[in-house]
Amino acid sequence: MQQMPLPHFLAMILAVIAAAGLTIFLAVQAGLPMAALGLGALIGAGLMRVLARVE
């Protein structure tokens, strides 16, 4: 497997951080409680874990 070039890796990290910041900003502007946002993230992560399981 070929390694990812450093600029691509750093751009990917920047994109993830920017998307997370935008999500939190929009949730706060919409008046969504942070607990609801966290619960949604946990449910989404759990769903991805179940769907990605290879048996």
HELIX and SHEET records of a PDB file:
HELIX    1   1 LEU A    6  GLN A   29  1                                  24    
HELIX    2   2 MET A   34  ALA A   52  1                                  19    
END                                                                             
